[in-house]
Amino acid sequence: MNPRPIYSNSRPVSVTAFWRWWFVVQGSLLTAWSLTTIDSHVKASYIVLGVIAVIIEGPLLLLSTLRVPRNILVRFLFALNVLLQITAYPLIVALGVNNLLLHAGITRPLIASLVMIVITVLVIVIHIPYAMALFAPLNNGWAQSIAMIYGFAWIVGGSQFMMGKVNKNVYSHIWRDLLNTGVYGAILFVVVGAIAMYQWGYRGPSWRFNPLAQPWILALLAASCLLFLGWNTFTNPNSFRSLYTWEFHLKSVTFYWFAQGLEPGIAEEWLWRYIILALLLTGLRKSRWQIPGSVFLTGLLFGLWHATNALGGAQGVLATAVQMQFAMISGWFMAALYLYSGSFSVPMIFHALIDILAMMATGSIVSTAPTRNEYIWSTVTELVFVAISIWLLTGKRRTAMQWTVDNIVPGNPLHFATPFVG
């Protein structure tokens, strides 16, 4: 029996009492715990602060789960409150977990690891009503896109506060790296995004290879990806020689850099090549530009998103602009790669390998401004990606992409015809 999604283009979806009160009560308790257990010499002041916060936050949590009001001004205030809760909830959870770890006084590494296993599973469960109450009721493509893009930063980033100031001799670097690099946050985002998308009427991303894809084209794409990985990792792109002269050396091969590169491979692909691409394909489903338009827009948005890397001065403006260009072009390529191959694992693995190898090669997460020659030859390789993307979006290759699209867009013949993850 096929599942019956509650997807609708016009009908608002209400939050059931079960999810509403689980979300409100749980959020209020987490708010109280997070603030009243802050390590301070003035305990009473934080208890008072916690009580006041619950008195304010409790009603706001409840209001965020009600039906969207009709009045324009009230609707605007309602939207601001929803965004506030999307921001606050992951941070409250992370602060609460951090306070728990600091107050637990665990001194044995084995016990600490067992506790972390329980906590990481529990935090995933805690985020289920968060997804059901704030994301699932949205029935407009624009609202869904904005909420997921905005929530992405806070869900992934919030988890990085869970292990602040913990004893490094008790909690192993594996746990600290998984949380501090955002890998665990990426897993949380996958769970929240999957719940929201399923409630919006979407199945999971396609994992099986497209039966209409030509083997020789898949082999050509695989070779192109491998060549780029080698060139991007083992060369200094400042001349024509960089295309064939490689130096096989990685500066820092550690679990930390592996985790740093793995996080965007999971979280960014889930956001841009699964959620946003699916929403765009649905929004443009009546247009003859459905596929190329969706690929173009998701790459453009992916590039613009990287402008946030310049915030706070952590990365230079010029370096960020060059990074945005690469992100936009690689976004086009990875979207086309996914739609043609049919397997979401392909762009996910390719993206993760790009970042993992690049970070291990440089020992840094921050991009630096290229020289003129480096920019020229980097752009040359990027134009190859542009050419391949355009080629995939034409002729029989575009026709083959329709199989993947039919597995993504609600209402198409293949949609919900196979298991959710299939």
Phi, psi and chi 1 to 4 in degrees:
 res  aa     phi    psi   chi1   chi2   chi3   chi4
   1 MET       -  130.6 -179.5  176.1  179.6      -
   2 ASN   -78.0  144.3  -67.1  -23.6      -      -
   3 PRO   -65.8  154.2   20.2  -28.7      -      -
   4 ARG  -111.6   97.5  -63.9  177.8   62.5   84.3
   5 PRO   -70.8  157.8   28.1  -35.3      -      -
   6 ILE   -99.0   20.5   58.6  174.3      -      -
   7 TYR   -59.8  136.8  172.3   84.5      -      -
   8 SER  -156.6  145.8  169.8      -      -      -
   9 ASN   -90.0  -12.4  -76.9  -36.7      -      -
  10 SER  -132.5  -31.3   58.4      -      -      -
  11 ARG   -84.7  122.5  173.4  173.7   63.3   85.9
  12 PRO   -69.2  144.7   24.4  -32.2      -      -
  13 VAL  -105.5  125.6 -179.7      -      -      -
  14 SER   -91.2  155.9   60.8      -      -      -
  15 VAL   -84.9  128.8 -178.8      -      -      -
  16 THR   -70.1  160.2   63.3      -      -      -
  17 ALA   -60.2  -35.0      -      -      -      -
  18 PHE   -60.7  -52.0  174.0   77.2      -      -
  19 TRP   -70.2  -37.0  -64.7  113.3      -      -
  20 ARG   -60.1  -52.0  172.9 -179.3  -66.3  119.6
  21 TRP   -76.1  -29.7  -69.6  110.7      -      -
  22 TRP   -61.7  -44.9 -177.6   -0.8      -      -
  23 PHE   -65.2  -46.7  174.2   68.6      -      -
  24 VAL   -69.0  -48.9  172.3      -      -      -
  25 VAL   -65.6  -45.5  173.1      -      -      -
  26 GLN   -62.7  -43.6  179.4  175.6  -94.9      -
  27 GLY   -63.8  -38.9      -      -      -      -
  28 SER   -66.5  -43.1  -60.7      -      -      -
  29 LEU   -65.1  -41.1  -67.9  174.9      -      -
  30 LEU   -65.0  -37.5  -73.5  169.2      -      -
  31 THR   -62.9  -45.8  -59.6      -      -      -
  32 ALA   -62.3  -47.0      -      -      -      -
  33 TRP   -63.0  -43.4  167.1 -100.0      -      -
  34 SER   -62.3  -37.8  -60.3      -      -      -
  35 LEU   -90.8  -35.4  -66.2  176.8      -      -
  36 THR   -78.3  -14.5   57.0      -      -      -
  37 THR  -106.5   12.3   56.3      -      -      -
  38 ILE   -61.3  133.4  -68.4  178.4      -      -
  39 ASP   -69.9  110.4 -169.8   15.2      -      -
  40 SER  -155.1  154.7  171.7      -      -      -
  41 HIS   -75.9  -18.6  -64.1  -65.1      -      -
  42 VAL  -107.4   77.7 -169.7      -      -      -
  43 LYS   -64.5  -41.4  -61.4  -70.4 -175.3 -178.3
  44 ALA   -59.8  -39.1      -      -      -      -
  45 SER   -64.4  -35.3   63.0      -      -      -
  46 TYR   -76.2  -29.2  -76.4   97.4      -      -
  47 ILE   -65.9  -44.6  -67.7  175.5      -      -
  48 VAL   -62.2  -43.3  172.9      -      -      -
  49 LEU   -61.2  -40.5  177.5   62.8      -      -
  50 GLY   -63.9  -41.4      -      -      -      -
  51 VAL   -64.5  -44.9  172.1      -      -      -
  52 ILE   -62.7  -41.8  -65.6  174.2      -      -
  53 ALA   -62.6  -40.5      -      -      -      -
  54 VAL   -66.7  -39.8  170.6      -      -      -
  55 ILE   -60.3  -35.3  -66.9  174.4      -      -
  56 ILE   -84.5  -47.7  -62.9  173.9      -      -
  57 GLU   -71.2  -35.3  176.7   66.5   -0.2      -
  58 GLY   -54.6  -55.3      -      -      -      -
  59 PRO   -61.8  -35.8  -25.9   35.6      -      -
  60 LEU   -65.2  -38.9  -69.7  177.1      -      -
  61 LEU   -60.7  -44.2  -72.9  166.0      -      -
  62 LEU   -64.2  -45.2  178.5   61.0      -      -
  63 LEU   -61.6  -33.2  -70.9  172.4      -      -
  64 SER   -69.3  -14.3   68.0      -      -      -
  65 THR  -100.3   -1.7   65.7      -      -      -
  66 LEU   -82.4  171.1  -58.0  178.9      -      -
  67 ARG   -65.1  149.3  -76.5 -175.0  176.4  -87.5
  68 VAL   -64.5  124.0  179.4      -      -      -
  69 PRO   -69.1  160.4   24.7  -33.1      -      -
  70 ARG   -85.5  -35.4  -64.9 -177.6  179.4  -85.4
  71 ASN   -61.3  133.5 -178.6  -84.3      -      -
  72 ILE   -62.5  -45.7  -64.4  178.8      -      -
  73 LEU   -64.7  -45.4  177.1   59.5      -      -
  74 VAL   -65.9  -35.7 -180.0      -      -      -
  75 ARG   -63.0  -39.7 -177.1 -171.8  -68.0  -99.0
  76 PHE   -63.9  -45.1  174.7   73.3      -      -
  77 LEU   -64.7  -35.7  -65.1  175.3      -      -
  78 PHE   -63.4  -44.1  175.7   85.3      -      -
  79 ALA   -63.2  -40.6      -      -      -      -
  80 LEU   -62.2  -39.4  -72.3 -179.2      -      -
  81 ASN   -66.5  -39.7 -177.1   40.2      -      -
  82 VAL   -62.0  -44.4  170.0      -      -      -
  83 LEU   -63.5  -36.6  -68.0  176.7      -      -
  84 LEU   -62.0  -43.1  173.3   63.8      -      -
  85 GLN   -71.6  -34.6  -58.4  -47.1  -41.0      -
  86 ILE   -61.1  -35.4  -70.4  175.8      -      -
  87 THR   -75.1  -49.7  -57.5      -      -      -
  88 ALA   -71.4  -38.9      -      -      -      -
  89 TYR   -59.0  -52.6 -157.2   83.2      -      -
  90 PRO   -61.4  -34.4  -21.7   34.1      -      -
  91 LEU   -70.1  -39.6  -63.2  178.6      -      -
  92 ILE   -63.4  -43.4  -70.5  171.4      -      -
  93 VAL   -61.7  -46.7  172.5      -      -      -
  94 ALA   -62.9  -43.5      -      -      -      -
  95 LEU   -65.4  -39.1 -178.8   58.5      -      -
  96 GLY   -63.6  -42.2      -      -      -      -
  97 VAL   -64.9  -42.5  169.0      -      -      -
  98 ASN   -62.9  -42.5 -175.3 -118.1      -      -
  99 ASN   -62.8  -39.4  -70.5  -15.4      -      -
 100 LEU   -62.0  -44.9  176.7   62.6      -      -
 101 LEU   -65.9  -38.0  -65.1  177.0      -      -
 102 LEU   -70.4  -35.0  -66.7  175.4      -      -
 103 HIS   -85.3  -17.0  -76.1   76.2      -      -
 104 ALA   -69.2  -28.1      -      -      -      -
 105 GLY    65.0   32.8      -      -      -      -
 106 ILE   -72.3  134.3  -61.3  172.0      -      -
 107 THR  -118.3   -9.9   58.0      -      -      -
 108 ARG  -107.2  125.5  -61.5  177.1   61.3 -178.5
 109 PRO   -56.7  -38.2  -26.6   35.9      -      -
 110 LEU   -63.7  -46.0  177.4   59.2      -      -
 111 ILE   -62.3  -40.3  -59.8  -60.8      -      -
 112 ALA   -61.0  -41.6      -      -      -      -
 113 SER   -66.4  -39.9  -67.0      -      -      -
 114 LEU   -64.5  -41.7  -66.8  174.6      -      -
 115 VAL   -62.8  -41.0  168.6      -      -      -
 116 MET   -65.7  -35.6  -73.0  -53.9  -57.8      -
 117 ILE   -61.3  -46.6  -68.3  173.3      -      -
 118 VAL   -63.6  -44.5  173.3      -      -      -
 119 ILE   -65.4  -43.8  -74.0  177.7      -      -
 120 THR   -65.1  -35.8   50.3      -      -      -
 121 VAL   -68.8  -43.0  172.6      -      -      -
 122 LEU   -63.4  -39.8 -178.6   60.1      -      -
 123 VAL   -64.7  -35.4  169.0      -      -      -
 124 ILE   -61.7  -44.4  -69.6  175.2      -      -
 125 VAL   -63.0  -40.1  174.8      -      -      -
 126 ILE   -60.7  -31.0  -73.9  173.8      -      -
 127 HIS   -81.8   -7.7  -82.8   75.6      -      -
 128 ILE   -63.9  -52.0  -66.1  176.1      -      -
 129 PRO   -64.7  -26.4   22.4  -34.1      -      -
 130 TYR   -60.2  -44.8  169.6   74.8      -      -
 131 ALA   -69.2  -41.6      -      -      -      -
 132 MET   -71.0  -34.0  -67.8  -63.0  -64.1      -
 133 ALA   -86.6  -35.9      -      -      -      -
 134 LEU  -101.7  -31.7  -65.1 -179.4      -      -
 135 PHE  -103.5  -45.3  -65.6   93.1      -      -
 136 ALA   -57.5  -37.2      -      -      -      -
 137 PRO   -68.8  -16.2  -21.5   34.8      -      -
 138 LEU   -67.0  129.7  -57.6  174.0      -      -
 139 ASN  -124.2    9.8   72.1  -38.7      -      -
 140 ASN  -111.7  132.5  175.3  -84.2      -      -
 141 GLY   -57.5  -39.2      -      -      -      -
 142 TRP   -64.9  -45.9  -74.3  104.0      -      -
 143 ALA   -63.1  -41.0      -      -      -      -
 144 GLN   -62.4  -43.9  -67.3  165.0  -10.1      -
 145 SER   -65.0  -47.6  -60.1      -      -      -
 146 ILE   -61.6  -44.7  -67.5  171.0      -      -
 147 ALA   -62.5  -41.9      -      -      -      -
 148 MET   -72.4  -39.8  -66.9  -50.0  -54.8      -
 149 ILE   -65.3  -43.0  -66.3  172.7      -      -
 150 TYR   -68.0  -43.8 -177.5   76.2      -      -
 151 GLY   -66.1  -29.6      -      -      -      -
 152 PHE   -52.0  -48.3  165.9   84.8      -      -
 153 ALA   -64.0  -39.6      -      -      -      -
 154 TRP   -81.7  -34.3  -62.0  103.7      -      -
 155 ILE   -69.3  -46.9  -64.2  169.4      -      -
 156 VAL   -70.7  -44.6  176.0      -      -      -
 157 GLY   -71.8  -34.2      -      -      -      -
 158 GLY   -60.4  -37.9      -      -      -      -
 159 SER   -63.2  -20.9   67.1      -      -      -
 160 GLN   -72.1  -10.4  -62.1  175.5  -10.4      -
 161 PHE   -93.9   -2.7  -64.3   99.1      -      -
 162 MET   -68.0  -29.0  -72.1  172.0   58.8      -
 163 MET  -116.0   26.7  -61.4 -159.8   74.0      -
 164 GLY   -65.0  132.4      -      -      -      -
 165 LYS    64.6   15.3  -62.0 -178.5 -179.6 -179.7
 166 VAL   -74.6  159.7  -61.6      -      -      -
 167 ASN   -69.6  114.8 -169.4  -28.0      -      -
 168 LYS   -69.0  -19.7  -64.0 -179.3  180.0 -179.9
 169 ASN   -80.5  -16.0  -64.4  -38.5      -      -
 170 VAL  -101.4  -45.6  176.1      -      -      -
 171 TYR   -95.9  118.1  -65.4   90.2      -      -
 172 SER   -62.6  158.4   72.9      -      -      -
 173 HIS   -65.6  -23.0   74.5   91.2      -      -
 174 ILE   -62.6  -48.7  -61.0  -65.7      -      -
 175 TRP   -63.9  -43.7  -76.8  111.5      -      -
 176 ARG   -65.3  -39.0  -73.0 -175.9  -80.9  110.9
 177 ASP   -68.5  -39.4  -70.6  -11.6      -      -
 178 LEU   -61.9  -37.7  -74.8  174.2      -      -
 179 LEU   -88.1  -42.8  -85.7   76.9      -      -
 180 ASN   -70.7  -25.7  -66.6  -22.2      -      -
 181 THR   -86.8  -10.8   60.0      -      -      -
 182 GLY    93.2    4.1      -      -      -      -
 183 VAL   -62.4  -44.4  171.0      -      -      -
 184 TYR   -65.3  -37.8  177.9   68.9      -      -
 185 GLY   -61.6  -35.5      -      -      -      -
 186 ALA   -63.2  -39.8      -      -      -      -
 187 ILE   -64.5  -42.3  -64.2  172.1      -      -
 188 LEU   -59.3  -43.0  -76.7  178.4      -      -
 189 PHE   -64.9  -37.6 -179.1   71.3      -      -
 190 VAL   -60.1  -43.7  166.9      -      -      -
 191 VAL   -65.2  -49.2  172.3      -      -      -
 192 VAL   -62.6  -45.4  171.5      -      -      -
 193 GLY   -63.7  -39.6      -      -      -      -
 194 ALA   -64.8  -42.6      -      -      -      -
 195 ILE   -62.6  -47.6  -67.9  172.2      -      -
 196 ALA   -62.3  -46.6      -      -      -      -
 197 MET   -63.2  -40.1  -70.5  -68.9  -79.2      -
 198 TYR   -64.8  -39.9 -169.9   73.1      -      -
 199 GLN   -70.2  -24.3  -66.5  -57.1  -43.1      -
 200 TRP   -82.5   -4.1  -65.4  -22.2      -      -
 201 GLY   103.0   10.0      -      -      -      -
 202 TYR  -101.3  144.2  -65.0   85.2      -      -
 203 ARG   -82.9  176.5   55.0  174.9  -68.9  163.0
 204 GLY   -69.1  172.6      -      -      -      -
 205 PRO   -63.6  156.3   24.4  -33.8      -      -
 206 SER   -74.9  129.6  172.0      -      -      -
 207 TRP  -107.4  -22.8  -62.3   98.4      -      -
 208 ARG   -80.5  148.4  -65.2  175.6  -60.5  173.6
 209 PHE   -70.3  144.0  -80.7   93.6      -      -
 210 ASN   -64.5  119.0 -174.3  -12.0      -      -
 211 PRO   -66.7  -15.7   25.0  -34.5      -      -
 212 LEU   -90.8   -7.9  -57.5 -179.2      -      -
 213 ALA   -73.9  138.6      -      -      -      -
 214 GLN   -79.0  130.8  -65.1  -66.0  -44.2      -
 215 PRO   -55.9  -38.8  -26.1   34.8      -      -
 216 TRP   -68.5  -31.2   72.9  -90.6      -      -
 217 ILE   -72.0  -40.5  -65.7 -179.9      -      -
 218 LEU   -61.5  -40.0  -67.3  176.2      -      -
 219 ALA   -64.8  -39.9      -      -      -      -
 220 LEU   -64.2  -41.9  177.5   62.8      -      -
 221 LEU   -65.4  -40.8  -67.3  172.9      -      -
 222 ALA   -63.1  -42.5      -      -      -      -
 223 ALA   -64.0  -39.2      -      -      -      -
 224 SER   -63.7  -42.5  -59.9      -      -      -
 225 CYS   -64.5  -44.0  -67.8      -      -      -
 226 LEU   -65.2  -41.3  -69.8  173.4      -      -
 227 LEU   -62.9  -41.3  -75.8  171.8      -      -
 228 PHE   -66.3  -41.9  175.1   77.8      -      -
 229 LEU   -58.1  -44.1  -72.3  171.6      -      -
 230 GLY   -64.9  -45.4      -      -      -      -
 231 TRP   -64.0  -44.3  175.1   84.3      -      -
 232 ASN   -67.7  -29.8 -171.8   59.8      -      -
 233 THR   -91.6  -40.8  -53.5      -      -      -
 234 PHE  -112.6   14.9  -58.3  114.7      -      -
 235 THR  -132.4  163.4   67.5      -      -      -
 236 ASN  -108.8  103.0 -179.1   21.7      -      -
 237 PRO   -74.2   69.8   29.9  -35.7      -      -
 238 ASN  -118.2    2.9   58.1    2.3      -      -
 239 SER  -162.8  174.9   67.2      -      -      -
 240 PHE   -61.7  -31.0  179.3   77.5      -      -
 241 ARG   -61.7  -26.0  -68.0 -172.8   61.5 -150.9
 242 SER   -64.0  -17.6   68.7      -      -      -
 243 LEU   -73.7  -20.0  -61.8  178.5      -      -
 244 TYR  -135.2   -4.0   58.5   86.3      -      -
 245 THR  -107.6  110.1  -56.0      -      -      -
 246 TRP  -117.5  147.4  -63.6    0.3      -      -
 247 GLU  -118.5  107.1  -63.6 -179.7    5.2      -
 248 PHE   -80.9   89.6  -65.9   93.8      -      -
 249 HIS  -150.4  133.4  173.1   71.2      -      -
 250 LEU  -115.2  129.7  -64.9  175.4      -      -
 251 LYS   -71.3  -40.3 -176.7  176.9 -178.7  179.7
 252 SER  -146.0   98.9 -179.8      -      -      -
 253 VAL   -96.4   90.9 -177.6      -      -      -
 254 THR  -133.2  163.4   63.3      -      -      -
 255 PHE   -63.9  -33.1 -178.6   78.0      -      -
 256 TYR   -58.8  -48.2  174.7   78.7      -      -
 257 TRP   -72.5  -30.3  -68.8  117.6      -      -
 258 PHE   -61.3  -45.7  172.6   79.0      -      -
 259 ALA   -67.0  -39.8      -      -      -      -
 260 GLN   -58.8  -41.5  -79.0  -77.4   11.8      -
 261 GLY   -77.7  -29.5      -      -      -      -
 262 LEU   -69.2  -35.0 -178.0   61.7      -      -
 263 GLU   -56.0  -53.4  178.2  -90.3  -43.5      -
 264 PRO   -66.3  -31.1   21.4  -32.1      -      -
 265 GLY   -61.2  -31.3      -      -      -      -
 266 ILE   -88.3  -60.0  -62.6  172.8      -      -
 267 ALA   -68.8  -47.3      -      -      -      -
 268 GLU   -68.4  -37.9  -70.2 -174.9   -3.8      -
 269 GLU   -66.5  -40.2  -72.7  -53.4  -59.1      -
 270 TRP   -62.4  -38.4 -164.1 -101.8      -      -
 271 LEU   -73.2  -54.3  173.0   62.6      -      -
 272 TRP   -87.2  -43.6  -62.7  106.4      -      -
 273 ARG   -90.4  -12.8 -107.2   65.4   67.6 -173.9
 274 TYR  -106.6  -66.3  168.8   43.0      -      -
 275 ILE   -69.2  -59.1  -64.2  174.7      -      -
 276 ILE   -65.9  -41.1  -60.2  -57.0      -      -
 277 LEU   -62.4  -42.1 -179.1   59.8      -      -
 278 ALA   -64.2  -41.4      -      -      -      -
 279 LEU   -65.8  -38.6  -67.2  173.1      -      -
 280 LEU   -67.6  -43.0  -73.7  169.7      -      -
 281 LEU   -61.4  -35.2  -73.1  167.3      -      -
 282 THR   -71.4  -43.6  -58.9      -      -      -
 283 GLY   -65.2  -29.7      -      -      -      -
 284 LEU  -104.2   18.9  -63.7  173.5      -      -
 285 ARG   -63.9  -20.6   63.4 -169.2  179.7  -80.5
 286 LYS   -96.7    1.6  -64.9 -177.9  179.2  179.6
 287 SER   -99.3  145.5  170.1      -      -      -
 288 ARG   -72.3  -10.7   67.5 -169.8 -176.0   97.8
 289 TRP   -99.0   20.9  -62.4  101.0      -      -
 290 GLN   -52.5  -53.7  179.1 -164.3   29.0      -
 291 ILE   -74.2  -55.5  -65.0  177.4      -      -
 292 PRO   -63.6  -36.1   20.7  -32.0      -      -
 293 GLY   -64.4  -42.5      -      -      -      -
 294 SER   -66.9  -41.5  -61.5      -      -      -
 295 VAL   -63.1  -44.9  168.6      -      -      -
 296 PHE   -62.6  -46.9  174.1   78.3      -      -
 297 LEU   -68.6  -40.5  -71.9  174.1      -      -
 298 THR   -66.7  -35.2 -169.6      -      -      -
 299 GLY   -68.8  -41.7      -      -      -      -
 300 LEU   -61.3  -46.9  177.4   62.5      -      -
 301 LEU   -65.1  -37.9  -67.4  171.2      -      -
 302 PHE   -62.5  -39.9 -175.9   53.9      -      -
 303 GLY   -66.9  -45.1      -      -      -      -
 304 LEU   -63.5  -33.9  -67.3  173.4      -      -
 305 TRP   -58.8  -34.3  167.7  -99.2      -      -
 306 HIS   -71.6   -5.9  -78.4   73.9      -      -
 307 ALA   -63.4  -23.8      -      -      -      -
 308 THR   -64.6  -17.8   57.5      -      -      -
 309 ASN   -68.0  -16.4  -69.6  -20.9      -      -
 310 ALA   -88.5   -8.6      -      -      -      -
 311 LEU   -66.4  139.0  -62.9  177.7      -      -
 312 GLY    79.2    1.5      -      -      -      -
 313 GLY    74.5   11.8      -      -      -      -
 314 ALA   -66.6  -27.6      -      -      -      -
 315 GLN  -137.6  139.1 -174.1  169.6  -78.8      -
 316 GLY   -63.7  155.6      -      -      -      -
 317 VAL   -64.4  -44.3  174.7      -      -      -
 318 LEU   -64.2  -44.6  178.6   57.8      -      -
 319 ALA   -61.2  -38.3      -      -      -      -
 320 THR   -68.8  -39.3  -58.6      -      -      -
 321 ALA   -62.4  -42.2      -      -      -      -
 322 VAL   -65.3  -39.9  173.9      -      -      -
 323 GLN   -64.3  -39.1 -172.2 -178.1   49.9      -
 324 MET   -62.4  -40.4  -71.4  171.1   63.4      -
 325 GLN   -61.5  -46.8  174.1 -177.8  -59.5      -
 326 PHE   -64.5  -41.1  172.8   72.9      -      -
 327 ALA   -62.9  -40.9      -      -      -      -
 328 MET   -63.2  -48.1  178.0  178.0   64.6      -
 329 ILE   -68.6  -43.3  -67.0  172.5      -      -
 330 SER   -66.7  -29.7   64.0      -      -      -
 331 GLY   -63.8  -41.5      -      -      -      -
 332 TRP   -61.3  -46.3  -66.4  -23.5      -      -
 333 PHE   -64.1  -45.3  175.9   73.0      -      -
 334 MET   -69.4  -32.2  -73.9 -172.1  -77.4      -
 335 ALA   -66.8  -45.1      -      -      -      -
 336 ALA   -65.4  -37.7      -      -      -      -
 337 LEU   -61.1  -43.9 -171.1   64.0      -      -
 338 TYR   -64.9  -48.3  168.0   39.6      -      -
 339 LEU   -66.2  -34.2  -66.9 -179.6      -      -
 340 TYR   -79.8  -46.4 -176.0   78.7      -      -
 341 SER   -69.3  -31.3   69.8      -      -      -
 342 GLY    85.7  -10.2      -      -      -      -
 343 SER  -111.9  122.0  177.4      -      -      -
 344 PHE   -66.1  -21.7 -173.8   68.6      -      -
 345 SER   -64.5  -26.0   62.4      -      -      -
 346 VAL   -65.1  -58.0  174.0      -      -      -
 347 PRO   -66.3  -31.0   24.6  -35.1      -      -
 348 MET   -64.5  -47.1 -179.4  177.6  -80.1      -
 349 ILE   -67.4  -42.8  -67.1  172.9      -      -
 350 PHE   -60.9  -46.2 -179.2   50.5      -      -
 351 HIS   -62.7  -45.5 -171.0  165.5      -      -
 352 ALA   -61.8  -42.5      -      -      -      -
 353 LEU   -66.1  -37.9  -73.5  175.7      -      -
 354 ILE   -56.0  -51.1  -70.7  175.2      -      -
 355 ASP   -73.4  -41.1  -72.1  -10.4      -      -
 356 ILE   -60.3  -50.9  -69.7  170.2      -      -
 357 LEU   -67.9  -38.6  -67.4  174.0      -      -
 358 ALA   -65.1  -41.3      -      -      -      -
 359 MET   -71.2  -36.8  -68.6  178.0 -171.1      -
 360 MET   -67.4  -32.5  -74.2 -176.0  174.6      -
 361 ALA   -73.2  -34.9      -      -      -      -
 362 THR  -102.6  -21.6   61.2      -      -      -
 363 GLY    66.5   30.1      -      -      -      -
 364 SER  -150.6  151.2  173.8      -      -      -
 365 ILE   -99.7  -10.1 -166.2  174.3      -      -
 366 VAL   -96.7  130.2  178.6      -      -      -
 367 SER   -80.4  147.4  -63.1      -      -      -
 368 THR  -111.4  155.7   56.7      -      -      -
 369 ALA   -67.0  130.5      -      -      -      -
 370 PRO   -80.0  160.0   31.7  -35.7      -      -
 371 THR   -74.5  173.5   64.2      -      -      -
 372 ARG   -61.4  -45.8 -176.3  179.9   64.3  177.1
 373 ASN   -65.3  -39.6  -76.8  -13.0      -      -
 374 GLU   -61.7  -41.0  -72.7  173.8  -16.5      -
 375 TYR   -66.2  -41.3  175.9   73.6      -      -
 376 ILE   -62.0  -49.5  -69.6  173.1      -      -
 377 TRP   -74.7  -27.6  -73.1  104.3      -      -
 378 SER   -66.4  -41.0  -65.6      -      -      -
 379 THR   -64.9  -36.4  -58.2      -      -      -
 380 VAL   -59.1  -47.0  167.9      -      -      -
 381 THR   -67.0  -34.5   59.8      -      -      -
 382 GLU   -66.9  -35.4  -69.1  167.2   10.5      -
 383 LEU   -65.1  -28.3  -71.1  175.8      -      -
 384 VAL   -63.0  -41.6  173.7      -      -      -
 385 PHE   -62.9  -39.5  -83.8  135.7      -      -
 386 VAL   -61.5  -45.3  172.9      -      -      -
 387 ALA   -62.3  -43.4      -      -      -      -
 388 ILE   -65.0  -40.1  -65.2  175.0      -      -
 389 SER   -62.3  -45.4  -59.5      -      -      -
 390 ILE   -63.4  -41.3  -65.8  173.5      -      -
 391 TRP   -61.6  -41.7  178.9   64.5      -      -
 392 LEU   -66.3  -28.2  -71.9  174.0      -      -
 393 LEU   -88.0   11.4  -70.2  166.8      -      -
 394 THR  -125.1  160.6   58.0      -      -      -
 395 GLY    61.3 -145.0      -      -      -      -
 396 LYS   -67.5  -22.9  -65.8 -178.8  178.9  179.4
 397 ARG   -68.3  -39.3  -65.0  163.8  -63.3  -78.8
 398 ARG   -66.9  -38.2  174.6  174.8  170.9  177.8
 399 THR   -61.3  -39.0  -57.5      -      -      -
 400 ALA   -65.4  -29.9      -      -      -      -
 401 MET   -63.5  -23.7  -71.9 -177.7  177.0      -
 402 GLN   -61.2  -28.5 -166.6   63.4   46.7      -
 403 TRP   -60.9  -44.6 -178.7   88.6      -      -
 404 THR   -67.7  -41.7  -51.5      -      -      -
 405 VAL   -60.2  -40.9  173.0      -      -      -
 406 ASP   -65.9  -21.4  -72.4  -17.1      -      -
 407 ASN   -85.3   -8.5  -85.9  -85.2      -      -
 408 ILE  -106.7  -48.5  -65.1  174.8      -      -
 409 VAL   -80.9  128.4  178.0      -      -      -
 410 PRO   -59.2  141.4  -22.8   33.3      -      -
 411 GLY    93.6  -11.5      -      -      -      -
 412 ASN   -79.3  159.5  -77.8  -31.0      -      -
 413 PRO   -54.5  -39.7  -25.7   34.3      -      -
 414 LEU   -84.7  -11.9  -64.5 -179.8      -      -
 415 HIS   -67.3  129.2 -168.2   69.5      -      -
 416 PHE    64.3   14.9  -75.7  116.6      -      -
 417 ALA   -84.2  -13.7      -      -      -      -
 418 THR  -131.7  168.8   51.6      -      -      -
 419 PRO   -54.6  158.0  -26.6   35.4      -      -
 420 PHE   -53.5  -41.4  176.4   70.5      -      -
 421 VAL   -97.1    4.8  -63.2      -      -      -
 422 GLY   -85.2      -      -      -      -      -
